[in-house]
Amino acid sequence: MNGIGKDAAKLIAAKVEAFIREVVVPYERDPRINVHGHGPPEDLVAELRAKARAAGVLTPHILADGTHLTQRETAIVLKPSGLSPLGPVAVNTMAPDEGNMYLIGKVGSPELKDRFLKPLVSGDARSAFFMTEPAMDGGAGSDPSMMQTTCVLDGNHWVVNGRKAFITGAQGAKVGIIMAKSEEGACMFLVDLPDPAIRIERLLDTIDSSMPGGHAIVVIDNLRVPADQMLGQSGDGFKYAQIRLSPARLSHCMRWHGSATRAQQIATAYACKRMGFGKLLVDHEGVGFMLAENLIDLKQAELMIDWCADILDDGSLGTAESSMAKVAVSEALMRVADRCVQVMGGTGVSGDTIVEQVFREIRAFRIYDGPTEVHKWSLAKKIKRDFLKAQPA
């Protein structure tokens, strides 16, 4: 896969990092933010994106001609976007928009790209990906084959019915990607939002708070979607989901690597200034070792991200590799965030710094886009499958 090159990507990343540190970080104290609410409010999102647009760093992973950076280049750019919980929102690299832009760019027709992708890339619209369903309904979660939402062809429209859960950004979104099942299998549709047939039942109170619109339970009641707004053909839904899911898992790793890096920087500054028992905290072996272990985990996570990015750039779906990266990186970054809280003691669990929020966000990361255990189970099945395939007949 061709790209702009590592040096050019680093120049973009440097601009993004400067913008995050100089412009976005001061907004972390903005009174409009409720850290235990449902994400940054829409007026704040618009204000931040206007500043990012003026600074030339809005949607930095997609170039002016519509070209998407390679995954390796995307990693260089997205990591600094995560240096603040507000960073990905400000520069338009946040989930689910980043993954949705990638998918529409890959498989959408020119007409669908013009209608649905363009406002996402410009930062004028947000989107939602409607796949997960309520557990109480026996719906699809980590097992998409359990999907309960249905779609039935009626003339030149598909009629969609069902309930969805944990739909990130549904509140306030203007573009939706909806998954449902037909007689042929899973299907995927692009829709305009809001729509009276799509009703937000309630917003969930979750431990993370960085994603605009929060996470919602949604009811879809006789939604009529024109047939030409289906991505691909009836039954192609899971195939297209795989195109989206591996890069989306990896971009989570990229953004939260930036967040954990910031937490490490804050914890380091604290340990190098705070005195205790006659010397700086960093000079106490127990504290210094935690910071050293963080350094190791951050580097190993970075290398895992780059390795998986190279796999995707070579044209592979990277299903197994992205599972490996998601497990390794989410677990490593959780250890980093936890140690940062521990190093800072009472300050670490307070709202005086963003370290406690990073801890909450990364804890959720171990579940979002597939819990650690599901990915390990999937890898174990592959190990068995590959072993049996290698046996002589």
C-alpha positions as CSV (number, residue, x, y, z in Angstrom):
1,M,0.0,0.0,0.0
2,N,1.5,3.3,-1.1
3,G,1.6,6.3,1.3
4,I,3.2,9.6,1.9
5,G,6.2,8.2,3.7
6,K,7.2,8.1,7.3
7,D,8.9,11.5,7.3
8,A,5.9,13.2,5.9
9,A,3.7,11.4,8.4
10,K,6.0,12.6,11.2
11,L,5.5,16.2,10.1
12,I,1.7,15.8,10.3
13,A,2.1,14.2,13.7
14,A,4.2,17.0,15.0
15,K,1.5,19.5,14.0
16,V,-1.1,17.4,15.7
17,E,0.9,17.1,18.9
18,A,1.6,20.8,19.1
19,F,-2.1,21.5,18.6
20,I,-3.2,19.0,21.2
21,R,-0.7,20.3,23.8
22,E,-1.2,24.0,23.1
23,V,-4.9,24.3,22.2
24,V,-6.7,21.2,23.4
25,V,-5.2,20.5,26.8
26,P,-6.4,23.8,28.3
27,Y,-10.0,22.7,27.4
28,E,-9.7,19.7,29.7
29,R,-10.8,22.2,32.5
30,D,-13.7,23.6,30.4
31,P,-16.8,23.8,32.7
32,R,-19.0,22.4,29.9
33,I,-17.3,19.0,30.4
34,N,-18.9,16.6,32.8
35,V,-16.3,13.8,33.3
36,H,-19.0,11.4,34.5
37,G,-21.4,12.4,31.7
38,H,-22.0,11.2,28.2
39,G,-19.1,12.7,26.4
40,P,-18.2,16.3,25.4
41,P,-21.2,18.5,24.5
42,E,-21.8,19.3,20.8
43,D,-21.0,23.0,21.1
44,L,-17.6,22.1,22.5
45,V,-16.9,19.5,19.8
46,A,-17.8,22.1,17.1
47,E,-15.6,24.7,18.8
48,L,-12.6,22.4,19.0
49,R,-13.0,21.2,15.4
50,A,-13.2,24.8,14.1
51,K,-9.8,25.4,15.8
52,A,-8.4,22.2,14.4
53,R,-9.6,23.2,10.9
54,A,-8.0,26.6,11.2
55,A,-4.7,25.0,12.3
56,G,-4.8,22.5,9.4
57,V,-5.0,19.4,11.6
58,L,-8.6,18.3,11.2
59,T,-8.9,14.7,10.0
60,P,-5.1,14.5,9.6
61,H,-5.1,10.8,8.5
62,I,-7.1,11.6,5.4
63,L,-5.4,13.9,2.9
64,A,-7.1,16.7,0.9
65,D,-7.5,14.5,-2.2
66,G,-9.3,11.8,-0.1
67,T,-6.3,9.5,0.2
68,H,-6.1,7.6,3.5
69,L,-2.7,7.3,5.1
70,T,-1.3,3.8,5.4
71,Q,-1.9,2.1,8.7
72,R,1.7,2.6,9.7
73,E,1.5,6.3,8.9
74,T,-1.9,6.5,10.6
75,A,-0.2,5.1,13.8
76,I,2.3,7.9,13.7
77,V,-0.4,10.5,13.4
78,L,-3.1,9.0,15.7
79,K,-0.9,8.4,18.7
80,P,-0.3,12.1,19.4
81,S,-4.0,12.8,18.8
82,G,-4.7,10.7,21.9
83,L,-2.5,12.8,24.2
84,S,-5.7,14.4,25.6
85,P,-9.0,12.7,26.0
86,L,-10.4,15.5,23.9
87,G,-7.7,15.2,21.3
88,P,-9.4,12.6,19.0
89,V,-12.6,14.5,19.2
90,A,-10.9,17.8,18.3
91,V,-9.0,16.5,15.3
92,N,-11.6,14.1,14.1
93,T,-9.8,10.8,14.7
94,M,-12.2,9.5,17.3
95,A,-14.2,6.2,17.2
96,P,-16.6,5.4,15.7
97,D,-16.1,8.1,13.1
98,E,-12.5,7.0,12.2
99,G,-13.5,3.4,11.5
100,N,-16.7,4.5,9.7
101,M,-14.8,6.8,7.4
102,Y,-12.3,4.0,6.6
103,L,-15.1,1.6,5.7
104,I,-17.1,4.0,3.6
105,G,-13.9,5.1,1.8
106,K,-13.1,1.4,1.1
107,V,-16.5,0.1,-0.1
108,G,-18.9,3.0,-0.7
109,S,-20.0,4.0,-4.2
110,P,-19.0,7.5,-5.4
111,E,-22.6,8.6,-4.7
112,L,-22.5,7.2,-1.1
113,K,-19.1,8.7,-0.5
114,D,-20.3,12.1,-1.6
115,R,-23.4,11.9,0.6
116,F,-22.1,10.2,3.7
117,L,-18.3,10.3,3.8
118,K,-17.7,13.9,2.8
119,P,-19.5,15.5,5.9
120,L,-17.6,13.0,8.2
121,V,-14.2,13.9,6.7
122,S,-15.0,17.6,6.9
123,G,-15.8,17.3,10.6
124,D,-19.3,18.7,10.0
125,A,-21.0,15.4,11.1
126,R,-20.6,12.6,13.5
127,S,-21.6,9.0,12.9
128,A,-22.6,5.8,14.7
129,F,-22.1,2.1,14.0
130,F,-25.2,0.0,14.9
131,M,-24.1,-3.6,15.5
132,T,-24.1,-4.6,19.1
133,E,-27.5,-5.6,20.6
134,P,-28.9,-5.9,24.2
135,A,-27.8,-9.0,26.0
136,M,-31.2,-9.2,27.7
137,D,-32.7,-9.8,24.2
138,G,-30.2,-12.5,23.4
139,G,-28.7,-10.2,20.8
140,A,-25.4,-9.9,19.1
141,G,-22.4,-8.8,21.2
142,S,-19.0,-10.3,20.7
143,D,-20.8,-13.1,18.8
144,P,-22.3,-11.3,15.7
145,S,-24.0,-14.5,14.6
146,M,-26.6,-13.9,17.3
147,M,-27.9,-10.8,15.5
148,Q,-31.6,-10.3,16.1
149,T,-32.2,-7.1,14.1
150,T,-33.9,-8.0,10.8
151,C,-34.2,-6.4,7.4
152,V,-36.9,-7.4,4.8
153,L,-37.0,-6.2,1.2
154,D,-40.2,-4.3,0.4
155,G,-40.2,-3.0,-3.2
156,N,-37.1,-0.8,-3.5
157,H,-36.7,-0.3,0.2
158,W,-35.4,-2.5,3.1
159,V,-37.5,-2.4,6.3
160,V,-35.3,-2.7,9.4
161,N,-36.5,-3.7,12.9
162,G,-34.6,-4.4,16.1
163,R,-32.9,-3.0,19.2
164,K,-29.2,-2.0,19.5
165,A,-27.1,-1.4,22.6
166,F,-23.9,0.4,23.5
167,I,-24.2,2.5,20.3
168,T,-21.4,5.0,20.6
169,G,-22.3,8.5,19.4
170,A,-25.9,7.8,18.3
171,Q,-27.1,10.8,20.2
172,G,-26.3,13.7,17.9
173,A,-25.0,11.6,15.0
174,K,-25.9,12.5,11.4
175,V,-24.7,9.4,9.7
176,G,-25.5,5.8,10.7
177,I,-24.2,2.4,9.6
178,I,-26.7,-0.2,10.6
179,M,-26.3,-4.0,10.6
180,A,-29.2,-6.3,10.3
181,K,-29.9,-9.8,9.0
182,S,-31.9,-10.9,5.9
183,E,-32.6,-14.4,4.6
184,E,-29.2,-14.2,2.8
185,G,-27.3,-13.2,5.9
186,A,-25.9,-10.0,7.5
187,C,-26.5,-6.7,5.7
188,M,-25.1,-3.2,6.2
189,F,-26.9,0.0,5.4
190,L,-26.0,3.7,5.4
191,V,-28.7,6.0,6.8
192,D,-29.2,9.7,7.5
193,L,-29.7,10.6,11.1
194,P,-31.8,11.6,13.0
195,D,-34.7,9.5,11.7
196,P,-38.1,9.1,13.5
197,A,-37.9,5.3,13.1
198,I,-34.6,5.3,15.1
199,R,-35.3,6.1,18.7
200,I,-32.8,6.5,21.6
201,E,-34.3,4.6,24.5
202,R,-31.7,5.7,27.0
203,L,-28.1,6.7,27.4
204,L,-26.0,4.3,29.4
205,D,-23.9,5.5,32.3
206,T,-20.4,4.1,31.6
207,I,-17.0,4.6,33.2
208,D,-15.6,6.3,30.1
209,S,-16.6,9.8,29.1
210,S,-14.5,10.9,26.1
211,M,-16.9,10.0,23.2
212,P,-19.5,12.6,22.1
213,G,-23.0,11.3,22.5
214,G,-22.1,8.6,24.9
215,H,-23.4,5.0,24.4
216,A,-27.1,4.4,23.8
217,I,-29.7,1.7,23.8
218,V,-31.5,2.3,20.4
219,V,-34.9,1.0,19.1
220,I,-35.3,0.7,15.3
221,D,-39.0,0.5,14.4
222,N,-39.9,-0.1,10.7
223,L,-37.0,1.9,9.4
224,R,-37.3,2.2,5.6
225,V,-33.9,2.3,3.8
226,P,-33.6,2.8,0.0
227,A,-32.1,-0.3,-1.5
228,D,-29.2,1.7,-3.0
229,Q,-28.1,2.6,0.5
230,M,-27.0,-1.0,1.2
231,L,-23.3,-1.5,1.2
232,G,-22.6,-4.3,-1.2
233,Q,-25.2,-7.0,-1.5
234,S,-27.6,-8.8,0.9
235,G,-25.4,-11.2,2.9
236,D,-22.2,-9.1,2.6
237,G,-22.5,-7.5,6.0
238,F,-20.0,-9.7,7.9
239,K,-17.5,-9.4,5.1
240,Y,-17.6,-5.6,5.2
241,A,-17.6,-5.7,9.0
242,Q,-14.3,-7.5,8.9
243,I,-12.9,-4.8,6.6
244,R,-13.7,-2.2,9.3
245,L,-13.0,-4.1,12.5
246,S,-9.3,-4.9,12.2
247,P,-8.3,-1.3,11.4
248,A,-10.7,0.0,14.0
249,R,-9.2,-2.2,16.7
250,L,-5.8,-1.0,15.8
251,S,-6.8,2.7,15.8
252,H,-8.1,2.3,19.3
253,C,-4.6,1.0,20.3
254,M,-3.0,4.0,18.6
255,R,-5.2,6.7,20.3
256,W,-5.0,5.1,23.8
257,H,-1.3,4.7,23.4
258,G,-1.1,8.5,23.3
259,S,-3.3,8.7,26.4
260,A,-1.2,6.3,28.3
261,T,1.9,8.2,27.2
262,R,0.5,11.4,28.6
263,A,-0.4,9.7,31.9
264,Q,3.2,8.4,32.1
265,Q,4.5,12.0,31.6
266,I,2.3,13.4,34.3
267,A,3.2,10.6,36.8
268,T,6.9,11.0,36.0
269,A,6.7,14.8,36.6
270,Y,4.9,14.1,39.9
271,A,7.5,11.5,41.1
272,C,10.4,13.7,40.1
273,K,9.1,16.6,42.2
274,R,7.3,15.1,45.1
275,M,9.3,14.4,48.3
276,G,8.6,11.5,50.6
277,F,10.7,9.9,53.4
278,G,13.6,12.2,52.8
279,K,14.0,11.9,49.0
280,L,12.1,12.3,45.7
281,L,9.5,9.6,45.1
282,V,11.3,8.5,41.9
283,D,14.4,7.7,44.0
284,H,12.4,5.1,45.9
285,E,12.9,1.8,44.1
286,G,9.2,0.8,44.3
287,V,8.2,4.0,42.5
288,G,11.0,4.2,40.0
289,F,10.5,0.6,39.0
290,M,6.8,1.2,38.2
291,L,7.8,4.1,35.9
292,A,10.5,1.9,34.3
293,E,7.9,-0.9,33.7
294,N,5.6,1.6,32.1
295,L,8.4,2.6,29.7
296,I,8.8,-1.0,28.7
297,D,5.1,-1.6,28.3
298,L,4.7,1.5,26.2
299,K,7.5,0.5,23.9
300,Q,6.2,-3.0,23.5
301,A,2.7,-1.7,22.7
302,E,4.2,0.7,20.1
303,L,6.0,-2.2,18.4
304,M,2.9,-4.4,18.5
305,I,0.9,-1.6,16.8
306,D,3.5,-1.1,14.1
307,W,3.8,-4.8,13.5
308,C,0.0,-5.2,13.0
309,A,-0.1,-2.0,10.9
310,D,2.4,-3.5,8.5
311,I,0.3,-6.7,8.2
312,L,-2.7,-4.6,7.2
313,D,-0.7,-2.5,4.8
314,D,0.4,-5.7,3.0
315,G,-3.3,-6.3,2.1
316,S,-4.2,-8.8,4.8
317,L,-7.5,-8.5,6.7
318,G,-5.3,-9.1,9.8
319,T,-8.1,-10.7,11.8
320,A,-5.8,-12.8,14.0
321,E,-3.0,-10.2,14.1
322,S,-5.4,-7.4,15.1
323,S,-6.8,-9.6,17.9
324,M,-3.2,-10.2,19.1
325,A,-2.5,-6.5,19.0
326,K,-5.7,-5.5,20.7
327,V,-5.1,-7.9,23.6
328,A,-1.4,-7.1,24.0
329,V,-1.8,-3.3,23.8
330,S,-5.0,-2.9,25.9
331,E,-3.6,-5.1,28.7
332,A,-0.2,-3.2,28.5
333,L,-1.8,0.2,28.6
334,M,-4.1,-0.8,31.5
335,R,-0.9,-1.7,33.4
336,V,0.6,1.6,32.5
337,A,-2.5,3.6,33.6
338,D,-2.8,1.6,36.8
339,R,0.8,2.2,37.8
340,C,0.4,5.9,37.0
341,V,-2.5,6.2,39.4
342,Q,-0.5,4.2,42.0
343,V,2.6,6.4,41.7
344,M,0.5,9.5,42.2
345,G,-1.4,8.2,45.2
346,G,-4.4,10.3,46.2
347,T,-3.7,12.8,43.5
348,G,-3.9,9.9,41.0
349,V,-7.5,9.1,41.9
350,S,-8.6,12.7,41.9
351,G,-9.7,14.9,39.1
352,D,-6.7,17.2,39.6
353,T,-5.1,15.6,36.5
354,I,-6.4,13.6,33.6
355,V,-4.7,10.4,34.9
356,E,-7.8,9.1,36.6
357,Q,-9.8,9.6,33.4
358,V,-7.1,7.9,31.3
359,F,-7.4,5.0,33.7
360,R,-11.2,4.8,33.2
361,E,-11.0,5.1,29.5
362,I,-8.4,2.4,29.1
363,R,-10.3,0.1,31.4
364,A,-13.2,0.3,29.0
365,F,-10.8,-0.3,26.1
366,R,-10.2,-3.8,27.4
367,I,-13.9,-4.5,26.5
368,Y,-14.6,-2.3,23.5
369,D,-14.1,-3.8,20.1
370,G,-14.0,-7.3,21.7
371,P,-13.1,-8.2,25.2
372,T,-9.6,-9.7,25.9
373,E,-11.1,-13.1,26.5
374,V,-13.0,-13.3,23.3
375,H,-9.9,-12.4,21.3
376,K,-7.9,-15.0,23.1
377,W,-10.6,-17.6,22.5
378,S,-10.6,-16.7,18.8
379,L,-6.9,-17.1,18.7
380,A,-7.1,-20.5,20.5
381,K,-9.5,-21.7,17.9
382,K,-7.1,-20.6,15.1
383,I,-4.3,-22.5,16.9
384,K,-6.3,-25.7,16.9
385,R,-7.5,-25.2,13.3
386,D,-4.0,-24.6,12.0
387,F,-2.7,-27.6,13.9
388,L,-5.3,-29.9,12.5
389,K,-4.8,-28.6,9.0
390,A,-1.1,-29.4,9.2
391,Q,-1.7,-33.0,10.1
392,P,-1.1,-35.6,7.4
393,A,-4.3,-37.0,5.9
